[in-house]
């Protein structure tokens, strides 16, 4: 469906400074800093914070006093935000080479080359897909809309800006002080099934209450109501998409997981000790049983998503070839806001990179046939998952883009092919991880670029200039990101993979690569997930991919998104009753601005805290004691945070509309 109502903030016939040296330099600086900070965060917590919002705010803060234009800010943000996306691709896969025993230590040249190729391919693939995805009016692009509203609010300095920046402060404070707190009823519900499965009530083991010695420092389902960012995302995407995503979490955690705990309760309970609580065992069981089902469902869902998008994708590629033909005949009169890099150059660059990767994979495997197959799998999976990542970002935003799940799917395919080709041992594992690394970087960068290009589309940026900025950011981040990994691995007790830097995704990649190549993969679970997705397709489920994503993501993530969707439902219901023209739009716009501030506030604070930890800056004792007090407060009064977020997302937009009604 075309976006027929598209009107850029900066008109297409306006000439304005955009791709300037200062914008690029600021973007490169942000790409390196935000990438390094998120690398640590990902190794420590298994997640990264979307950098679009902090990059936008920092770019505005630096360029505004210098007289920078809104389009310069757009270029700086696009160039800078890609560092986080590449960091996600790197930390989810590159450490797996060391953890799997393929490398004794990090290899700078090979690591950098994998990131560089993956990042540039991510940009190139979504250049091909940009028109199809950007102009699809059925994709809400929640975080892109939020970021664009922040930038526009910063330009006007009107009441909207006050709403945005006030909410940035509120969300930042919540993020700074919040402490994981559980949905106690649901946690007790899951523990009951473990208890029943043991055929006896086990409340005390070695003198400790079950759950009190949790290795992860909390209950199983943590802090869903204390996430302003995720609640804001749910508000922006609306109740329908939020509910679909949450349904996957409900199916995985509240239906399948109780069955796992019940039927395996006796064996699992014996593992509970002073070091591992029932919550730890349950989390491990979920990763070992339910996540493979979700990966299988995502595999089928990915192909089905591409099939559903076939008209738009074919149309976008056809438009690209039409652009080549028009340019050659001198008939091209393409608008500034629609002009990509030359399509022929993009296709030739993709082909050249694939050929180069044949040589790298041959180096890994010592086999030309395996090298060629690996490069082809990398190219096909990269393109497919670039499309899927762009599509998912259009629905749920970059923060919830499940690139590790997409990478696991690629890893499965590559590992099977390596086994069929007779590859084994470290050479087979190296080939599998090499393919997965590139595709992970492709998916991360592709999703981030689509998010940033949608922001630029709304603001009136020039696509080919944003594409150049994105590639510069990829190159800058790829050249330096391996250094934080080396420093953290060598300078942290236990290194990457130890208790201090567990790197969960990389550990999972290493385990699965070695397991499949070594013939130890739980295929029945993966196939079950594939059949589950087929069943969803047969009953015409609105989005099998989103349901699978909901199963894969942490329950607190999908629940917080769902809560935001509920808030939006009440606001929409009130907006429909508006009598005067423009009141409905006023309510909707105010709500988006507030949700935008909540998303940006948590993202900014997450980056700030990551940077403080990365540079080893300790907070003053007063702050530590205050944080401890607030930890107790948010643990026992998590609903207070819930009501605060609910109030600002429901009451303030409605009051804004009532003033004009």
RORO-999895 format. One record per atom (N, C-alpha, C): x, y, z. Coordinates in steps of 0.05 Angstrom, whole numbers, plus 5000, padded with zeros to 4 digits. Layout:
! RORO-999895
XYZ/...
//
This chain:
! RORO-999895
501749765000/500050005000/501850255000/501350434982/503050674980/502250875001/504251035008/503851245028/502951495013/500351515007/499351724990/499352005003/499352005030/499152255044/501952375052/503952265040/506652345048/507252635041/507952795061/508753065058/511153115076/513553135065/515953165082/515953425097/517253425121/517453665137/519053875122/521253805109/522753985091/521853925063/520454105049/519454055022/521553955003/520753794984/522653664966/524053864948/522954104944/524254294926/525954494942/526354444968/527954614985/530854534984/532654724980/535554674981/536654755008/537954565021/538854605049/541454445054/543254555071/545654405078/544854135089/546253925080/545553655089/548053485094/549353385073/551653205076/554153375078/554553495102/556853665107/558953525123/561453635123/563653505137/563053495167/562053715178/561553715207/559353515215/557353475198/555253275204/556452995204/558152945184/559452675182/561352625206/562952825213/564752795235/563352745262/561152895266/559552845290/558352565290/557452485267/556252215264/558251995269/560752025258/562851825263/563551805292/563752035305/564352035334/562151885349/559651945343/557351805356/557351505350/558051435325/558051145318/560050995335/562351105339/564450975354/563650965384/562851185395/562151195424/559751025430/557551055415/555150905421/555550605415/557150545395/557750275389/559350135411/561350275421/563050155443/561350125468/559750325475/558150305499/556150075497/554950035474/552949825471/554249555469/556749545460/558249285460/558449185488/559149355507/559349265535/556649185545/554549355540/551949295550/550949025539/551448965514/550548715502/551948475514/554548505519/556048285532/555148235560/554448455574/553648435602/550748345606/548948455590/546148405595/544748265572/546148215550/544948075528/543048245512/543248505514/541548685498/543048945493/542149085472/543249345466/540949545466/541649805468/539650015468/539650155441/537350185429/537250315403/538350595405/540150665386/541650915388/540451135372/538251085358/537051295342/536251545358/535051495382/534151715398/536451875411/538351745424/540551895435/542152035413/542551905390/544052025369/542652275359/539952265357/538352495349/538652725368/538452675394/538552885414/541353005416/543452835415/546152935416/546853095391/545953005368/546453155343/545153425344/542653435355/541353695357/542853875377/543753765399/545153925419/547754035409/549153885391/551753985381/551354175358/549554105339/549354265315/547654515318/545754515336/544054745339/545555005345/547455005365/548955245370/550755335347/551455135329/553155195306/551555285282/548955305285/547255385263/546755165243/546954915252/546454685235/543554665227/543054545204/540354515194/539154255204/536554225201/535253975209/536153745193/536853785168/537853565151/540753495157/542353685167/544953615177/544653435202/542853505220/542353345243/541453065235/539853045214/538952795204/541352615195/543252735180/545552585171/547252505195/547652675214/549352605237/548052375253/545352385255/543952175270/544151905254/543751915228/543851675212/546651545213/548751715211/551451615212/552151505239/551251635260/551951555287/550451315298/547851285291/546251075302/547050795293/548350785269/549050525258/551250385275/552750535291/554750415308/553550215328/551250275339/549850095358/548949845343/547849875319/546949645304/549249455297/551449565289/553749395283/554949265308/554749415330/555649295356/554049055363/551349075359/549648845365/550448605348/550848645322/551748425305/554448315314/556148485323/558848395331/558748235357/557448335378/557648205404/555847955405/553947935387/552247695386/553747455373/555847515358/557047295342/560147285344/561547505342/564447495341/565647355366/564647405391/565847265414/565446955412/563446875396/562946585394/565346435382/566946565366/569446435355/571246355378/571546535398/573246475421/571946275439/569246315444/567846145463/567645855452/567645825426/567445565414/570145435411/572245585417/574945475414/576145485387/574845625368/575945655341/578345845341/578146055357/580346245360/581346225389/583946255393/585046275420/584746555431/584746755413/584247035421/582947175397/581947415402/580547555380/582547625358/581647575333/583247635309/582147895297/583848105298/582948365290/582148375260/583848275243/583248295214/580748135206/580447895216/578147735209/575647845221/575747925246/573448045259/572548295245/574448475240/573748725227/572648685199/573748495185/572848435158/569948335158/569348155176/566648045179/564648275185/565348445204/563548665211/563248865187/565548915174/565449105152/563749015129/564048765121/562448655099/559548635107/559048535131/556248515140/554848785142/556348985152/555149255155/554549375128/556449365109/556049485083/553849335067/553849065069/551748915056/548948995068/548849035094/546349115106/545349375094/547149565090/546349815077/545449775048/547049615034/546449565005/543849425001/543349215017/540849065014/538349235019/538449415039/536049575044/535849815025/537949875011/537650064989/535749944968/536149694962/534449554943/531549544954/531249514980/528549474992/527249735001/528749955001/527850205014/525050295004/524750314978/522250424968/519850244975/520249984974/518049804981/517249825010/519249855028/518649855057/517850135067/519250345057/518650615067/515850705059/515050635035/512450735025/510050555032/510550335048/508450165056/506950295080/504550395074/503150545095/502050365117/502150095113/501249915134/503249875156/505749975151/507849955172/508050215188/507450205214/507350455230/510050575236/512250415235/514850515243/514750675269/514050545291/513550695316/515850865326/518250745326/520550895336/521451115316/521051065291/521751265271/519951505274/517351455276/515451675280/516151825306/516851675327/517451805353/519951985350/521951885336/524452035333/523952285316/522352255295/521752485278/520252695293/518452615311/516952805327/518752955346/520752815357/522652945375/524253155360/525153085336/526653285320/524953525313/522553475304/520753695297/520053865321/519553725344/518953885368/521354055376/523753955373/526154105379/526454345361/525454325336/525654555317/523654775325/521254695333/519254895338/519455025365/520454875385/520654975412/517855035424/515754915413/513054965422/512354775445/509654765451/508754605474/509454315470/509454225444/510153955439/512953885449/514754065445/517554025455/517553995485/515954145498/515754125527/514853855536/512853745522/511853475529/514053275524/515453295502/517453095495/519753105515/520853335520/523253355537/522553305567/520153375575/519353305602/519153005606/518052865586/517852575588/520652445585/522452565571/525152465570/526352465599/525852675614/526852695641/525452485659/522852455656/521352265673/522351975667/522551905641/523451635634/526351595643/528051795640/530751765648/531051715678/529451845694/529551805723/528551515730/526451435717/525451165722/527550955715/528850995691/530850805682/533250805701/533951045711/536351065729/535850915755/533450945766/532950835793/531550555793/530650465769/529050225770/530649985776/529349785788/530649535795/528749315786/529849085776/528048875767/526048785789/523548795782/521448695800/519548525784/518548315797/517048115782/514048145783/512848015764/509947965766/509647725784/509247785810/509447575829/507347355825/504947435816/502847235812/503747035791/504747135768/505546955747/507946795755/509846915769/512146765779/511346535797/509446595815/508446385833/506946165817/505646255796/504146065778/506145865765/508345965755/510345795742/511745615763/512345725786/513745565807/511945345817/509245385817/507445185825/507644935807/507944975781/508144745763/510744595768/512944735775/515344605782/515044445807/513644565827/513144425852/511444175848/509344205833/507543975828/508943755813/510743835795/512243635779/514143465796/514843555820/516543395837/515043195854/512343205852/510543035867/510643095897/511743315904/511743405932/512343705932/511543835953/511944125955/514844175966/516444315949/519244375956/519544665962/519044755985/519345045992/522045096004/523344896015/525944946028/527944746017/530144846008/532344676000/534844796012/536244636027/538644716041/538144976058/535744986069/535145206087/534445466073/534145456046/533545706032/530945676018/529345886018/526845886003/527445885973/525945725958/526245715929/525945995917/527846075902/527746345889/529246555904/530046495929/531346705944/534346735937/535446525925/538346535918/538746545888/536946695875/537046705846/539746805836/540946645817/543546715806/543346985791/541047025778/540647265762/539747505779/539347465804/538747685822/535847775822/534047595815/531247685815/529447455808/526847515804/524947315797/524947265767/523347075759/523546985731/522647185711/520447315716/519447515698/519747785710/521547955698/522448185712/521448445700/520548625718/520148915712/518748985687/516448855680/515148925655/513849195656/513049285680/511549535682/513349775686/515949725689/517749945695/519450015671/518449965647/519950035623/518450245607/519050495611/517750715596/518150675566/520450585557/521050565528/519250365515/519150125527/517549905515/514549975517/513650095538/510950175540/510250385519/512150575515/511750775494/511650645466/513250445461/513150305435/510450175431/509450045453/506749915451/504650125446/504850355458/502950575453/502950665424/505350685413/505650785385/504550585365/505250325369/504350135349/501350065352/500150115375/497350075378/496649805390/494149775399/493249535414/493349275397/492849295371/492749045355/495448915353/497449065343/500048945339/501348885366/500849045387/501948985413/500748725424/498248675419/496948435429/497948185414/498448215388/499547985373/502247905383/503948105387/506648055398/506447925426/504748025443/504447915470/503347635470/501747565450/500547305449/502747085447/504947155433/507146965432/508446925459/508747145474/509747115501/507946955519/505346995517/503446835533/503546545525/503746485499/503846205491/506346075500/508646215498/511146095506/511446065536/510946285551/511446295580/509246175597/506746215589/504546145606/503045895597/503745785573/502545535565/504745315562/506745365545/508745165541/510545125565/511345345578/513345335600/512145185624/509645225632/508645055654/508644755648/508244685622/508344405615/511244295618/513144455610/515944375613/516644335642/515844525659/516444515687/515044275701/512544225692/510944015705/512143735698/512643685673/513543425664/516543375671/518043585676/520843545683/521443645711/519443685727/519743795754/521743645771/521543375771/523143215789/526143245782/526843225756/529643255748/530643535752/528943735746/529844015748/530244095777/528443995795/528644085823/531243995836/532443775826/534943685838/537243875832/536844055813/538944245806/538844495823/536644525838/536344765854/538144745878/539744955881/541644955904/542045245913/544045275929/544645555938/545545725916/546445615894/547445765871/545445805849/543645605846/541645615825/538845585836/537245795832/534545785842/532645665821/530145635829/528145525809/527945715786/528345975790/528146165768/530346135748/532846075758/535046025741/534645785723/533645565737/533145315722/531045355702/528945505709/526745555690/527645715666/529345915671/530346075648/532045895630/533745735642/535345555626/533645355610/531545255623/529745065610/528245205587/527545455591/526245605569/528045635545/530545705550/532445745529/532945475514/532945255529/533544995518/531244875503/528744945511/526344805500/524544985483/523845215494/521845385481/523145555459/525545665464/526845835444/527445685418/528345425418/528545285393/525945265378/523745235392/521145235380/520545505366/521245725381/520845985370/522646035345/525145925346/526945955323/525745815298/524645575303/523445435280/521045585269/519445705287/517145855278/518046105264/520246235273/521246465259/522346405232/523446165229/524446075202/522246075182/520045935189/517645925171/516446205169/516246345191/515146615191/516646805173/519346775172/520946945156/520246905126/520146655118/519446605090/516546695083/514746655102/512046745098/511847045097/513447185113/513447475112/514447575085/516547445075/517447525048/515347465027/514047245030/511947175010/509647385012/508947465036/506747665039/507547935027/510147985028/511148245018/511948234989/511448014975/512547974948/511848194929/509348294930/508548504911/510148764916/510448844941/511949084947/514949054941/516048814948/518848764943/519448764913/517748624898/518148604869/517848884857/515849034867/515449304857/517749484863/518949454887/521149624895/523649564877/524149304873/526449234856/525949324827/523449294818/522749374790/523149674787/522449834808/522850124807/525850184806/527450024820/530350064818/531450024790/530549814776/531449764749/530349984730/527950084736/526850294720/528450554723/529450594747/531250824752/533750814735/534850564733/537250534717/536650594688/534450494678/533750534650/533250834644/531850964663/531151244660/533751414660/535551344678/538051494681/539751474655/539751234643/541351194619/540151344595/537451364595/536151504572/535951804577/536751894601/536552184607/533752274614/532052084620/529252144626/528652164656/530752124672/530252124701/529652394712/527352424724/526552674737/525752614766/527252434778/526552334805/526752564825/524852574844/524852774865/527252734883/528052964895/530352954914/529852754937/527452754947/526752584970/526352294963/526852214937/526451934929/528951834915/531151984914/533451904898/535451744915/535751484907/537651304920/540351314905/542251174917/544751134902/544150974877/545750994856/545250854831/544850554835/542650454825/541850184829/543949984818/545050054795/547049884783/549549864800/550350084812/552650084830/552149914854/549749934865/549049774889/549249474882/548049394860/548149104852/550949004847/552549174834/555349094829/556949074855/556349254874/557749244900/557048994915/554448924915/553548674928/554948434916/555048424890/556348194877/559348184884/560648414884/563548414891/564048314919/562348404938/562648324966/562248024969/560247914955/559747624956/562147464946/563347564924/565747424913/568047444933/568447674945/570547704965/570147504988/567547474997/567047295019/567547005012/567446924987/568146654979/571046594987/572846784983/575646744990/575946735020/574446895036/574746885065/573746625076/571446525065/570346275075/572046045067/573346065044/575245855036/577545845055/578446085065/580546095085/579645955110/577145995118/576045865142/575945565139/574945465116/574245185113/576345015098/578245155084/580245015068/578844855046/576544945037/575044805016/573545014999/574045004972/572745194954/569745144953/568944894952/566044844951/564644944975/565844894999/564645005023/564645305024/566845425013/567045715012/564845834995/564345714971/562345814953/559545784965/559045544977/556445504989/555945695012/558045735028/557745925051/557146205042/558446295020/558046565010/555246594999/554246384985/551546394974/549446394996/549846235016/547946235039/547946505053/550346615056/550646875069/549047085053/549347085026/548047285009/545047255010/544047005006/541146965005/539847015033/541146905054/540046955081/540247245088/542447375081/542747655087/540547825074/540047775049/537847925035/535147875048/534547615053/531947545064/531547675091/533647655108/533347755135/533648065137/534948185117/534848475115/532048565110/530648425093/527848495088/526148445112/526548215126/524948155150/525548355172/528148425176/528848615197/527648885191/527748975166/526449225159/523449225164/522248995157/519348965161/518648975191/520248825207/519648815236/520149085249/522249225240/522749495251/520349675244/519149635221/516849795213/514449735231/514449505245/512149435262/512749485291/514949385301/515549395330/517949565337/519349675318/521649855324/524249705326/526449845324/529049735324/529849615351/528749725373/529449625400/528649335404/526549255391/525548975394/526148805369/527948895352/528648745328/530148485337/529048255332/530248005342/532447905324/534648055322/536747985303/538147725311/538247675337/539547425346/537847185337/535247205337/533546995328/533846945298/533947165283/534447145254/537147015248/539147095264/541846985260/541846685267/540446605288/540246325294/539046155271/537046275258/535946145236/537946105214/539546305208/541646285188/543746085197/544446085222/546345895232/545445605228/542845555232/541745295228/542145205199/541445375181/541645315152/544545265145/546345445153/549145415146/550345165158/549645105182/550744875196/549844615182/547344595174/546344365160/547844315134/548244535119/549744515094/552644435098/553844535119/556644465125/556844165132/554844065146/554843775153/554443605128/552643695110/552243555085/554743555067/556343765069/558743785054/561043635067/560543515090/562543355103/564443515121/563743775126/565443935144/565043855173/567143855188/566943785217/569143935232/569043915258/571044035275/571044335273/573344465280/573444755281/573144885254/573844745232/573444875206/570544905199/568944695206/566044715201/564744925219/565544925244/564445125263/565245415254/567745445244/568645715235/566945805212/566345625193/564745705170/561945785178/560745625196/558045685206/558045955220/559846005238/559946255253/560646495234/562246445214/562946655195/560446745179/558846555171/556246625157/554446775177/554146665201/552346785220/553247065228/555847115230/556847375237/556047585216/556547525191/555847715170/552847765170/551247555171/548347585170/547247735194/548447695218/547647835242/548148135238/550448205228/551048485222/549248595201/548548435180/546748525160/544048585172/542948405188/540248445200/540248685219/542348715235/542348945253/542549205239/544349225219/544749475205/542249535187/541149325174/538849365157/536449475173/535949355196/533749465212/534249745221/536649805230/537350075239/537150275216/538150205193/538050385170/535150445162/533450235161/530650285154/529350475174/529950435199/528850615219/529850905215/532350945210/533451215207/532551335180/532451165159/531551275134/528551355134/527051215151/524251295154/524051565168/525751605188/525851865201/526552075180/528652025164/529452215143/527252255123/525752045117/523552065098/521452255108/520852235134/518852415147/519852705147/522452735152/523553005155/524153125128/524352965107/525053075080/527953055073/529352855084/532152815077/532452685050/534952705039/535552585013/536652305017/535252095006/536151825011/539051765005/540051844981/542751764974/544851884993/544252125004/546052245023/545952095050/543652005058/543451845083/544751575079/544651465055/545951205050/548951235051/550051445041/552951495044/553751525073/552151675088/552651715117/552651445131/550651275125/550551015138/553050845132/553950845108/556350685101/558850795115/559051065117/561351185131/561251095161/558851105173/558551015200/559350725204/558550555185/559250265187/562350235186/563650365168/566550345165/567950435191/567050665201/568350775226/567950585249/565550485253/565050305275/566550035272/566549925248/567749665243/570749675249/572049895243/574949915247/575849925276/573950005294/574750035322/573249855342/571049725333/569449585353/570849345365/572749225350/574048995361/575749055385/576749305387/578449385410/576949365437/574449475440/573049435465/572749135472/572248965452/571948675457/574648565468/576848645455/579448545464/580048635493/579548895498/580149005525/578448875546/575848845540/574048725559/574748425564/575448285543/576148005546/578647965563/580648135558/583248105572/583148235599/581448435604/581548585629/579348515649/577548335642/575348255659/575847975670/575647935696/575947665707/574047465694/575147255683/573547055669/573247115640/573847365631/573647435603/570847425593/570547455567/567847435554/566947145556/564547105566/563546845570/563546765600/564946925616/565046875645/562647005659/562646985685/560447095701/560047395697/562247545694/562047835692/561147925665/561847775644/560947845617/559947595603/557547505610/556647245600/556147225570/555647445557/555147445528/553247225520/550747235529/548947005525/548446925496/548047125478/547547065450/549946925437/552347035442/554746915431/555146625442/554546585467/554746315479/552746125465/550346225460/548346055446/549245995418/550346195404/551346145377/553545935377/555445955395/557645765397/556545485403/554645465422/553545215430/552145075406/550445235392/548945125370/550745045347/552745205340/554545145318/555944885324/557044855348/558444615356/556544375357/554144425367/552144215370/551244095344/550744275324/549744185298/551944045283/554244185281/556544055267/557343795280/557043785307/557743535321/555443345324/553043405312/550743225312/549243215338/549143445353/547743445379/545543655380/544043695359/541943905358/539243785364/537543945378/534843855385/532943915362/533243765341/531643815317/528643785321/527743595338/524843575342/523543835351/524943985367/523844245377/523744445354/525844465338/525844655316/523644585296/523344325290/521244245271/518544295282/518144255308/515644315321/514844605317/516844785320/516345065316/515645125288/516944995269/516245035241/513344955235/512544725246/509844635242/507744815256/508544915279/506845105293/506345355276/508445455263/508045685245/506345615221/506645375211/504945285188/501945285197/501545195222/498745185233/497645475235/499345655244/498445935246/497746045219/499245975199/498746075171/496045955161/495645695167/493145565158/490645685170/490845775195/488445905207/488446205202/490246295184/490346575176/490946765199/492846675215/493746855237/494847115225/494347335238/495147595227/498147625223/499747495239/502647525236/504147305251/504647075237/506146855250/508846945259/510147125244/512847215252/512747365278/510747545282/510647695307/510047515330/508447315326/507847125348/510346975356/511946885335/514446745341/516346935355/516447185346/518147385359/517347415389/514747425394/513747445421/514647215438/514746975426/515646735441/518646755447/520146875429/523046885432/523947105452/522647335451/523347565467/522747505497/524147645515/523447615543/520547695548/519247565568/516447615573/515947895582/517848015597/517448285606/517448485583/518948415561/518948595538/516248595525/515148365519/512548345505/510248455523/510548405549/508448495567/508348805568/510648925570/510749215571/509649335545/510249215522/509149305496/506149285497/505149065508/502249015510/500849225527/502149295550/501049495567/500849765553/502849835537/502750075522/500450075501/500049835489/497749815471/495049855485/494849755509/492349795525/491950095530/494050235537/493750525542/492850665516/493950585493/493150705468/490150645462/489250405469/486450335465/484550535478/485150595503/483450785518/483551065506/485951145497/486151415485/484651425458/484951215442/483451205417/480451205421/479551065441/476751065447/475651335454/477251485469/476451765476/476651945452/478751905435/479052085412/476752055392/475551825390/473351785371/470851945379/470752025404/468452175413/468752475409/471052555398/471552845394/469552955373/468553195379/466553325361/467853515342/469553695352/470753905335/472953785317/473153905293/475353825275/478053875287/479853695284/482553735293/483053635321/480953585337/481353495365/482553215366/481453035348/482452765347/485452765341/486252925321/489052945313/490753055336/489653255351/491153365373/491653165395/489652995401/489952785421/492052585412/491952505386/493752305376/496652415375/496952655366/499652775365/500852815392/499252905412/500252945439/501152675450/499552465446/500352205456/502952105444/503252145418/505752055404/508152205415/507852465420/510052625431/510852525459/508852465475/509452365502/510752095501/509651915484/510851645481/513651675470/514151865452/516751905441/518751985463/517852165481/519552245503/520252015521/518251845527/518751605544/520851415531/520551375505/522451195491/525251315491/525351575485/527951705484/529351725511/527751775532/528851815559/530251555568/528951325565/530151075574/532651015557/532351055531/534650995513/537051175520/536651425525/538751605532/540151525559/538451465579/539551395604/541051125603/539950945587/541350685583/544050725571/544350905551/546950955539/548751095559/547751285574/549451425594/550551235615/548751055625/549650865645/551650675634/551250585608/553150405595/555850535592/555850795584/558350935581/559850965608/558351035629/559551065656/560850805665/559450575660/560650325668/563050255650/562750315624/564950245605/567550385612/567350645620/569750795627/570450775657/568950585671/569550525698/569350755717/567150915713/566551135731/564551045752/565251055777/563550975799/561751205807/559251145812/557351355821/557951425850/557451675859/557951745887/556251575905/557251555930/555851385950/553051475955/552551735953/549851835957/547951725936/548951725911/547251615890/546851325894/548951175902/548650895907/546550835928/546750985950/544750945971/541951015962/541751225946/539151305936/538151085917/539950975901/539150765883/538150525898/539450455920/538550235936/535850285948/535350535957/532650605967/530550575945/531250685921/529350665900/528950385890/531050205893/530749935885/528549795902/528749855928/526649745946/523949855939/523850115933/521350245927/520150135901/521750105880/520650005855/520049715856/521449565873/520949275875/518249235889/517649385910/515249355925/512949515914/513449725900/511349895890/511649935859/512049705845/512249725816/509849845803/507549805815/505049905804/505050215804/506550335822/506750625821/507950725795/509950585785/511150655759/509050605737/507650385740/505550325721/503450555719/502550655742/500550865741/501751125732/504251175737/505551425727/505551425697/506451205685/506551185656/503751185644/501951045657/499151045648/497951315648/498451465669/497351735672/498351915649/500951915645/502052105625/501152025597/500751765592/500051675565/497051695559/495451695580/492551715576/491451985583/491952075607/490752325617/491652575602/494252595598/495252845585/494252885557/494352675539/493252715512/490252785512/488752645530/485852705531/485352985541/486953085561/486553355570/487353555548/489353495533/490153675511/487953695491/486553475486/484353485467/481953625478/481453605504/479153735516/479354035516/481854135516/482154425514/481154545488/481354385467/480554475440/477754385433/476454225450/473854105443/471554285451/
//
